[in-house]
């Protein structure tokens, strides 16, 4: 048993360092900037926006050039505008190679709808444990009426439609420093929708100033696949038996969990 325990422990340790966790969020670091198209729609107010962000679901906030009523379904320049901003590594949260982030900002003189950027992710393994994480910062600025809110959601997705919220925070704490957020969950569907958002609820006056939220390093990883226990050599173990990750040999799995059997990872 000690030999088996040592073998599997050494394998898990080496595999964990060898196999990087794959981020299922496409362009979650917002570094794909080659073909971005920008629209300076209110230069007198310093407002511009990016029309589409690679990897993320197409913006449905603008039905046409004059429509400003559909912001509840996405981003809208007269409610919340999305932009990609350059940045420098800070030696702390922002690492080398991280040169861009997502910036959501309320339009100063109106805006009554939530602006959100979302991405539909398919191919999850039901029963696997996943970790959602991101960096954010949020500035309330000056406003009248109810306070704006920044938030995120991880929503179940199946049969081509959104389901219940799995993990979410609708009112992130205000901070102008990059702050890490992470949540773990077990997948009950083979798809999820990841969302980041900035709201602007009811107000006394049609005015606000410097209300924004930034997001970066948006990530979703499969924790059960991240160990890399896929092709373990079994030349020194009994191929007909199962082994737990603690190296314990069992004839047949009797409890739910991850086992090594015949050189492969088995999830029961």
N, C-alpha and C positions, 0 to 999 in steps of 0.2 A: 504493500500500500504506500509506503514512504517513497518508493521508487516512482510509482505512478503519480503521486502528489508532486514530486519534484519535477517530473517530466512535463506535466500539464501546467504547473506554475511557471516554469521557465518559458514554455510556449506562449502562454497568455501574456507574460511580461514583454517578450520580444514582439509578439504580434501587435500589442497595443501601441508600441512605439513605432512599428513599421507601417501599419495601415492607418492613414489619416482618416479622420471622420469626414464623410462626404456631406457637404451642405446641400440639402435638397432645395433650398431657395435659390433660384437662378438670379444672378446679379444682386445678391443680398448685400454686397459691399458697395454697390453703385459705382463700380469702376469701369463699366462698359459705357464709354462716353464718345466713341468714335463717330457715331452718326446722329447725335442728338440735334434736335431742331428746337430753337428757342423763339419765343414770341414776346417781344417787348410791348405789351398791350396797354400799359399805363406808365410810360416813362416819366411823366411829371410826378408820379407818386413813387417812383423807383421800383415799379412792379414789372416782373417778367416771369415767364414760366417755360418749362420744357413740355413739348407737346406729347411725347410718348417716352416711356422709360423701358429699355430692353429687358425682356424677361418677365416683366410685370404685366398684369392684365391691362388690356387697352382701356384708356380713360373713357368713361361713358358719361362724364359730367356735362359735356357740351353737345347738344343735339345739332346746333348750327351756330353760326357766328353771333347771332343776337340772343340766343336762349340763355337765360340765367336762372332757370327754375328747377334744373335737374341735378343740383349739387348733391342731393341725398344719395345719388347713385354713383358717386365718384368724385372727381375733382372738377372744379369750375372756376374760371379765372375771376369771376365776380364774387366768389365765396372763399375758396381756398385754392391757392396756386402752388404747384409743385415745381421745385427747381433742384438742380444738381450743382453743388458748390465745391470749389477746391479747398483743400486744407493741407496743413503741414503736420507731420508726426509730432506728438508732444512728449514722447518718451515715457508715457504712462498708458492711457487707454487707447490712444491712436498710434498704432505701430507703423514701422517702416513699410512702405508700399500702399498704405491706406491714404489715398490722396483726394477722395471725394466722399460726399455724404448727401443724403436727401434732406431738403429743406421745404417744409410746408409753412405757408404764411397766409394769414387772413387778409383779404382786401380791406383797406382802411375805412371805406365809406359805406359799405353795406355788408352783405354776407349774412346769411341766416341758416345755412345748411352745413352739415358735417362734410368735410372733405377727407376722403380716404384713398389710400393706395393699397391695392390688394393683389395677391398672387394665388392662383389655384394650383395645388400640388397634388399629383396623383401617384399611385404606385406604392403607397404605404403598406406595411405588412400588419394586418389585424393581429393584435395581441402583443406586438412589439412596443417597447418603451421608447419614447422620443423626447428630445430636449429642444425647446424653443428658447432662443436667446437673442438679445439685441442690445445696442447702445442707444441712448436717447438723451436729449436735453430739451427743456421746455421753458419758454418765457411768456408770462401772462401779459406783459406790457401794460397798456392803459386801456380800460374798457368801461362801459356802463352797463348796468343790468346784471344778469347772471354771468358767472365766471366761465370763460372758455375752458375746455379740457382737451388734453392730449391722451391718447391711449393706444392699445393694441388688442387684437383678438386672434385666436386660433379657433376656427369654426369647422365642424365636421362637414364633409362633402361626399355625397353619394347620390347615385341616380341623377347626375347632372344638376343637383341643386344643393344649396346650403342647408345645413341642419342646425343642431344646437351648438352653443358656444362651449368649447372645451376648456380653454384658458383665456382669461381676458382681464384687462384693467382699463376702465374707462376714464379714470381720473388720476393720471400719473402725477407724482409730486413735482412741483416747480423746481427746476434747477438749471443753471446755466453752465454747469460742468457735465461732461459726459458721464453717464451713469449706466451701469450694467443691470439688465433684467433677465431672468431666466425662469422657465417653468418646465416641469416634466409631466408627461401624461402617457397613458397606454392607448394605442390606437384602437378605436372601435369601428372605423370605416377605412377604406383604402384611399381616401383622399381628405385633404383639409384645405381651407382657405386662410391664408395669413394676411392680416390687415394692420396697417398703422394709420392713425387718424388725428385730425385736429378739428375740434368743434367750435361753433360760435352760437350759443343759444340765445334766447330772448334778451333784448337789450332795451334800455330806456331811450337811447338815441342811436341813430344810424351812424355810428362812428366807433372806431377803435384804432389803436396804434401799437405797432411792434408786437403783435400777437403771433408767435411762431413756435414750431416744434421741429427738431432735427432728429433724424434716425440714421443709424449706420450698423454695419455688421449684423444684419438680420439673418438668422440662421435656424435651420431645423435639421437635426441629425438623429439617426437611428442608433440608439444606445445599444441595442441588442446585436447590431451588425458591426459595431465599431471595434469590437475586440479582435476581429480578424480570425476567429476560430473556424476556419473553413477547410483547411487541408492539413490537419495535424498528422504527423508521421506516427504510424502505429506499429512500427516494427518491433517495439519492445513491450507492447501491451496486448492484451487479449482482444482480438477484433470482434469476438462474439458478445462481448460485454459492453455495458454502458459505463461511463465515468462522469461524475459530477465535476464542476469546476474546482472543487476542493480535492479532487483526486480519488474520491471514494468510488470503488467498483460496485456496480449493482447489476443484477441479472436483467431487470426490466425497470424503467422509470415508474415510480408510484406517485410522484408528486410533480406538479407543474414546475418547469424551469428549463435551463439550458444544459444539455448533456453532450458529451463527445462519444460518437459511436462509429466504428469502422472508418475513422479518419475524417469524419464530418461533424459539423455542429448540428445538433438536433434540438428543436424547441418543442416541448410538450406542454 
